[in-house]
Amino acid sequence: MTTDAHASAPTGHAVVGAGGVPWVTVAQGDAAVSPPEPLRPRRVVLRLSLALVAAVVVVAALGAIAAQLLAERQSVNDAASRADLLAEAIVQPALTDALADGDAAAVAAFDALVREQVLGQSVVRVKLWQPDGQVVYADEPQLIGRSFPLSADQRAALSAPQVRAEVSDLSSSENQFESGGRLLEVYRPVWAPDGRELLFEMYSPYAPVAERSAELWRGFAGITISSLLLLAALAAPIIWRLLRRTREDDRQRATLLQHAVDASDAERRRIAATLHDGPVQELVATTFAAESAAATAAASGDSAVADDVRAVAASVRGNIRVLRSLLVDIYPASLAAAGLPQALRDLADGARGREVVVQVELADDVRMLSDAEQRLVYRVAQECVRNAVAHAAPCRVTVRLAAEGDRVVLDVTDDGPGFAAETLQDRAPGHLGTQVLADLVREAGATLLLATQPGAGTRWRLVVSPTGAAASV
């Protein structure tokens, strides 16, 4: 039978039926989750290679920073040692009281000594300070006689005689005549012959720091990167073998799982066949024997015995119907053999006769559903019909399956007493089947809707957007 087209399934508050009962979304899944992509050794090795490259880049960057810091520290220490040596060997012996007083001749004589024996490639600037911040001598004549505030390190070097060295960014006012980015600054106290304390300050170029940093980085990076590459070369074959073994284990697990599913299906078929060929056939024979005995009793005039035997036969026939319905539940053979429409008809046949009238309306073509989606539709229809038989009888049930555009819609409607949809939120035992059904629908990426109210009947709607290979049919 071909059904008329229905309205698209609502997702919230659209109304259905004459009573205007709103839809309630019982389960709604996103697009069906595709199975995880199998693990491929080449892809994993590629990712590991990219990770190795990233590690090399990070190690190189950190090594460059570490080499820079270490080179600065070594250069500062070298500059401090050089300044201490020059102060002891050249500057201290050349100090005079006149120089400490700022005498021009003494300053000129000291300047000649500094330019001859101190300034050079390793020393580019020299200053002598009074403790109050006045410049007594500088190789830059414009600074002589001017006063600048001493830094905390300079004051510390005077208060507790020691050699202090650091990297200067030349941002102080005393460095206004300097050019370039940075210099190595070293200062230590010296004493005039009369005991007056002066501060000797010396600047060295920063260029050797870069050269030393490059040397340190090359040594560090060479050892580290070669070690990483060697580790990767040694680990790659091991990882490759482990990945291949993992893929083989996955294939074995999949095979075992498929065997388990096949064994379960075969066991269900065996149980169904045993029930059908054994107890069911024996019960059918019993009904024939009972009917024959009833006819014999009636012919001999014993009507009371005939009625009792007919009642027994009727009871046995009822049990046969129950067993056949159970067979369909255990193994709906028609779903695999004859397809979903025939399976739904068999489901309806099994429900009839229990104060329930079942009507089935099927579209001419719902082949767009994959096997998994057909099983989902059958499972939803089975549960909805069961609920109607268990909770709504006596009633009339309509099972309608139709294709609507690129979707398939299953409607199961009964005119029973209905119920409050809010009760589905309860975890009562009677709702376990519906809860399991909602989980199945959600995992499949379908939508399950419910429209019901007390006294207004019940309507279930399943909306499936086919994703199987058969969807293009």
CORNORLIN-V654224 format. One record per backbone hydrogen bond with DSSP energy under -0.5 kcal/mol. CO is the residue of the C=O (numbers start at 1). NH is the residue of the N-H. E is the energy in kcal/mol with one decimal. If there is no record, write none. Layout:
co:CO nh:NH e:E
co:CO nh:NH e:E
//
This chain:
co:1 nh:3 e:-0.5
co:14 nh:23 e:-1.5
co:16 nh:21 e:-1.5
co:17 nh:20 e:-1.1
co:21 nh:16 e:-1.4
co:24 nh:26 e:-0.7
co:24 nh:450 e:-2.3
co:27 nh:448 e:-3.1
co:39 nh:41 e:-0.5
co:40 nh:44 e:-2.4
co:41 nh:45 e:-2.8
co:42 nh:46 e:-2.4
co:43 nh:47 e:-2.5
co:44 nh:48 e:-2.7
co:45 nh:49 e:-2.4
co:46 nh:50 e:-2.5
co:47 nh:51 e:-2.6
co:48 nh:52 e:-2.5
co:49 nh:53 e:-2.5
co:50 nh:54 e:-2.6
co:51 nh:55 e:-2.6
co:52 nh:56 e:-2.7
co:53 nh:57 e:-2.5
co:54 nh:58 e:-2.6
co:55 nh:59 e:-3.1
co:56 nh:60 e:-2.7
co:57 nh:61 e:-2.5
co:58 nh:62 e:-2.9
co:59 nh:63 e:-2.9
co:60 nh:64 e:-2.4
co:61 nh:65 e:-2.2
co:62 nh:66 e:-2.9
co:63 nh:67 e:-2.9
co:64 nh:68 e:-2.3
co:65 nh:69 e:-2.4
co:66 nh:70 e:-2.7
co:67 nh:71 e:-2.8
co:68 nh:72 e:-2.4
co:69 nh:73 e:-2.5
co:70 nh:74 e:-2.5
co:71 nh:75 e:-2.7
co:72 nh:76 e:-2.9
co:73 nh:77 e:-2.2
co:74 nh:78 e:-2.6
co:75 nh:79 e:-2.7
co:76 nh:80 e:-2.4
co:77 nh:81 e:-2.4
co:78 nh:82 e:-2.6
co:79 nh:83 e:-2.8
co:80 nh:84 e:-2.4
co:81 nh:85 e:-2.2
co:82 nh:86 e:-2.7
co:83 nh:87 e:-2.6
co:84 nh:88 e:-2.0
co:85 nh:89 e:-2.7
co:86 nh:90 e:-2.6
co:86 nh:91 e:-2.2
co:87 nh:92 e:-3.1
co:90 nh:94 e:-1.1
co:91 nh:94 e:-0.6
co:91 nh:95 e:-0.7
co:92 nh:95 e:-1.0
co:96 nh:100 e:-1.9
co:97 nh:101 e:-1.6
co:98 nh:102 e:-0.7
co:98 nh:103 e:-2.6
co:99 nh:102 e:-1.0
co:103 nh:107 e:-2.3
co:104 nh:108 e:-2.3
co:105 nh:109 e:-2.4
co:106 nh:110 e:-2.3
co:107 nh:111 e:-2.3
co:108 nh:112 e:-2.1
co:109 nh:113 e:-1.8
co:110 nh:114 e:-2.5
co:111 nh:115 e:-2.5
co:112 nh:116 e:-1.5
co:113 nh:117 e:-2.8
co:114 nh:118 e:-2.2
co:114 nh:119 e:-2.6
co:123 nh:120 e:-2.9
co:125 nh:203 e:-2.4
co:126 nh:139 e:-1.7
co:127 nh:201 e:-2.9
co:128 nh:136 e:-2.6
co:128 nh:137 e:-1.5
co:129 nh:199 e:-2.2
co:130 nh:133 e:-2.2
co:133 nh:148 e:-2.4
co:134 nh:130 e:-3.1
co:134 nh:136 e:-0.7
co:135 nh:145 e:-3.0
co:137 nh:128 e:-2.7
co:139 nh:141 e:-0.8
co:140 nh:143 e:-2.2
co:141 nh:144 e:-1.2
co:143 nh:146 e:-1.8
co:146 nh:135 e:-3.2
co:151 nh:155 e:-2.4
co:152 nh:156 e:-2.2
co:153 nh:157 e:-2.2
co:154 nh:158 e:-1.4
co:155 nh:159 e:-2.6
co:156 nh:160 e:-2.3
co:157 nh:162 e:-0.9
co:162 nh:164 e:-0.5
co:164 nh:187 e:-2.5
co:166 nh:168 e:-0.6
co:166 nh:185 e:-2.8
co:168 nh:183 e:-1.9
co:172 nh:175 e:-1.4
co:173 nh:176 e:-1.2
co:175 nh:178 e:-1.8
co:182 nh:206 e:-0.6
co:183 nh:168 e:-3.2
co:183 nh:185 e:-0.6
co:184 nh:204 e:-2.7
co:185 nh:166 e:-2.3
co:186 nh:202 e:-3.2
co:187 nh:164 e:-2.7
co:188 nh:200 e:-2.9
co:190 nh:198 e:-3.2
co:192 nh:195 e:-2.2
co:196 nh:192 e:-2.8
co:197 nh:131 e:-0.5
co:198 nh:190 e:-2.8
co:198 nh:200 e:-0.6
co:199 nh:129 e:-2.1
co:199 nh:201 e:-0.5
co:200 nh:188 e:-2.1
co:201 nh:127 e:-2.6
co:202 nh:186 e:-2.7
co:203 nh:124 e:-2.7
co:203 nh:125 e:-1.3
co:204 nh:184 e:-2.9
co:206 nh:209 e:-1.5
co:206 nh:210 e:-0.9
co:207 nh:210 e:-0.5
co:207 nh:211 e:-1.7
co:208 nh:212 e:-2.8
co:209 nh:213 e:-2.8
co:210 nh:214 e:-2.3
co:211 nh:215 e:-2.0
co:212 nh:216 e:-2.6
co:213 nh:217 e:-2.7
co:214 nh:218 e:-2.4
co:215 nh:219 e:-2.0
co:216 nh:220 e:-2.8
co:217 nh:221 e:-3.5
co:218 nh:222 e:-2.1
co:219 nh:223 e:-1.8
co:220 nh:224 e:-2.6
co:221 nh:225 e:-2.9
co:222 nh:226 e:-1.8
co:223 nh:227 e:-1.9
co:224 nh:228 e:-2.3
co:225 nh:229 e:-2.7
co:226 nh:230 e:-2.3
co:227 nh:231 e:-2.5
co:228 nh:232 e:-2.7
co:229 nh:233 e:-2.5
co:230 nh:234 e:-2.2
co:231 nh:235 e:-2.5
co:232 nh:236 e:-2.5
co:233 nh:237 e:-0.7
co:234 nh:238 e:-0.6
co:235 nh:239 e:-3.0
co:236 nh:240 e:-2.7
co:237 nh:241 e:-2.4
co:238 nh:242 e:-2.5
co:239 nh:243 e:-2.6
co:240 nh:244 e:-2.3
co:241 nh:245 e:-2.4
co:242 nh:246 e:-2.4
co:243 nh:247 e:-2.7
co:244 nh:248 e:-2.2
co:245 nh:249 e:-2.5
co:246 nh:250 e:-2.5
co:247 nh:251 e:-2.4
co:248 nh:252 e:-2.3
co:249 nh:253 e:-2.7
co:250 nh:254 e:-2.7
co:251 nh:255 e:-2.4
co:252 nh:256 e:-2.8
co:253 nh:257 e:-2.8
co:254 nh:258 e:-2.6
co:255 nh:259 e:-2.5
co:256 nh:260 e:-2.5
co:257 nh:261 e:-2.6
co:258 nh:262 e:-2.9
co:259 nh:263 e:-2.9
co:260 nh:264 e:-2.6
co:261 nh:265 e:-2.7
co:262 nh:266 e:-2.8
co:263 nh:267 e:-2.6
co:264 nh:268 e:-2.4
co:265 nh:269 e:-2.4
co:266 nh:270 e:-2.6
co:267 nh:271 e:-2.7
co:268 nh:272 e:-2.7
co:269 nh:273 e:-2.9
co:270 nh:274 e:-2.8
co:271 nh:275 e:-2.6
co:272 nh:276 e:-2.5
co:273 nh:277 e:-3.2
co:274 nh:278 e:-1.7
co:275 nh:280 e:-2.6
co:276 nh:281 e:-0.7
co:278 nh:282 e:-2.5
co:279 nh:283 e:-2.6
co:280 nh:284 e:-2.4
co:281 nh:285 e:-2.5
co:282 nh:286 e:-2.2
co:283 nh:287 e:-2.2
co:284 nh:288 e:-2.0
co:285 nh:289 e:-2.6
co:286 nh:290 e:-2.9
co:287 nh:291 e:-2.8
co:288 nh:292 e:-2.4
co:289 nh:293 e:-2.6
co:290 nh:294 e:-2.6
co:291 nh:295 e:-2.4
co:292 nh:296 e:-2.4
co:293 nh:297 e:-2.6
co:294 nh:298 e:-2.4
co:295 nh:299 e:-2.2
co:296 nh:300 e:-1.7
co:297 nh:302 e:-2.3
co:298 nh:301 e:-1.2
co:301 nh:303 e:-1.3
co:302 nh:306 e:-1.8
co:303 nh:307 e:-2.5
co:304 nh:308 e:-2.1
co:305 nh:309 e:-2.6
co:306 nh:310 e:-2.4
co:307 nh:311 e:-2.2
co:308 nh:312 e:-2.1
co:309 nh:313 e:-2.4
co:310 nh:314 e:-2.6
co:311 nh:315 e:-2.3
co:312 nh:316 e:-2.4
co:313 nh:317 e:-2.4
co:314 nh:318 e:-2.1
co:315 nh:319 e:-2.0
co:316 nh:320 e:-2.1
co:317 nh:321 e:-2.2
co:318 nh:322 e:-2.0
co:319 nh:323 e:-2.6
co:320 nh:324 e:-2.7
co:321 nh:325 e:-2.3
co:322 nh:326 e:-2.3
co:323 nh:327 e:-2.2
co:324 nh:328 e:-1.9
co:325 nh:329 e:-1.9
co:326 nh:330 e:-2.7
co:327 nh:331 e:-2.7
co:331 nh:333 e:-2.2
co:332 nh:335 e:-1.8
co:332 nh:336 e:-0.7
co:333 nh:337 e:-2.5
co:334 nh:338 e:-1.7
co:334 nh:339 e:-1.4
co:339 nh:343 e:-1.8
co:340 nh:344 e:-2.5
co:341 nh:345 e:-2.0
co:342 nh:346 e:-2.6
co:343 nh:347 e:-2.2
co:344 nh:348 e:-2.3
co:345 nh:349 e:-2.6
co:346 nh:350 e:-2.0
co:347 nh:351 e:-1.0
co:348 nh:351 e:-0.5
co:348 nh:352 e:-1.4
co:351 nh:354 e:-1.0
co:355 nh:394 e:-0.8
co:355 nh:395 e:-1.5
co:356 nh:353 e:-1.0
co:356 nh:358 e:-0.6
co:357 nh:397 e:-3.6
co:359 nh:399 e:-3.2
co:361 nh:401 e:-2.6
co:366 nh:369 e:-1.4
co:370 nh:374 e:-2.5
co:371 nh:375 e:-2.2
co:372 nh:376 e:-1.9
co:373 nh:377 e:-2.5
co:374 nh:378 e:-2.6
co:375 nh:379 e:-2.5
co:376 nh:380 e:-2.5
co:377 nh:381 e:-2.6
co:378 nh:382 e:-2.8
co:379 nh:383 e:-2.2
co:380 nh:384 e:-2.5
co:381 nh:385 e:-2.6
co:382 nh:386 e:-2.3
co:383 nh:387 e:-2.4
co:384 nh:388 e:-2.1
co:385 nh:389 e:-2.6
co:386 nh:390 e:-2.8
co:387 nh:391 e:-2.8
co:387 nh:392 e:-0.5
co:388 nh:392 e:-2.0
co:388 nh:393 e:-0.9
co:395 nh:357 e:-2.2
co:396 nh:415 e:-1.3
co:397 nh:359 e:-3.1
co:398 nh:400 e:-0.6
co:398 nh:413 e:-2.5
co:399 nh:361 e:-3.3
co:400 nh:411 e:-3.1
co:401 nh:363 e:-1.7
co:402 nh:404 e:-0.5
co:402 nh:409 e:-3.1
co:403 nh:405 e:-0.5
co:404 nh:407 e:-1.7
co:407 nh:404 e:-2.9
co:408 nh:464 e:-2.7
co:409 nh:402 e:-2.3
co:410 nh:462 e:-2.7
co:411 nh:400 e:-3.1
co:412 nh:460 e:-2.6
co:413 nh:398 e:-3.0
co:414 nh:458 e:-1.8
co:416 nh:457 e:-0.6
co:417 nh:455 e:-4.9
co:419 nh:421 e:-0.6
co:420 nh:423 e:-2.0
co:421 nh:424 e:-1.7
co:422 nh:425 e:-1.8
co:423 nh:426 e:-1.3
co:428 nh:431 e:-1.8
co:429 nh:432 e:-1.6
co:431 nh:435 e:-2.3
co:432 nh:436 e:-2.6
co:433 nh:437 e:-2.3
co:434 nh:438 e:-2.6
co:435 nh:439 e:-2.0
co:436 nh:440 e:-2.2
co:437 nh:441 e:-2.6
co:438 nh:442 e:-2.5
co:439 nh:443 e:-2.5
co:440 nh:444 e:-1.7
co:441 nh:445 e:-0.5
co:441 nh:446 e:-2.1
co:442 nh:445 e:-1.2
co:443 nh:33 e:-0.7
co:446 nh:29 e:-2.5
co:447 nh:463 e:-2.8
co:448 nh:26 e:-2.3
co:448 nh:27 e:-1.7
co:449 nh:461 e:-2.3
co:450 nh:24 e:-2.4
co:451 nh:459 e:-1.6
co:452 nh:421 e:-0.6
co:453 nh:456 e:-2.6
co:457 nh:453 e:-1.0
co:458 nh:414 e:-2.7
co:459 nh:451 e:-2.4
co:460 nh:412 e:-2.2
co:461 nh:449 e:-3.2
co:462 nh:410 e:-2.6
co:462 nh:464 e:-0.5
co:463 nh:447 e:-2.0
co:464 nh:408 e:-2.7
co:464 nh:466 e:-0.8
co:468 nh:471 e:-1.6
co:469 nh:472 e:-0.8
co:470 nh:473 e:-1.8
//
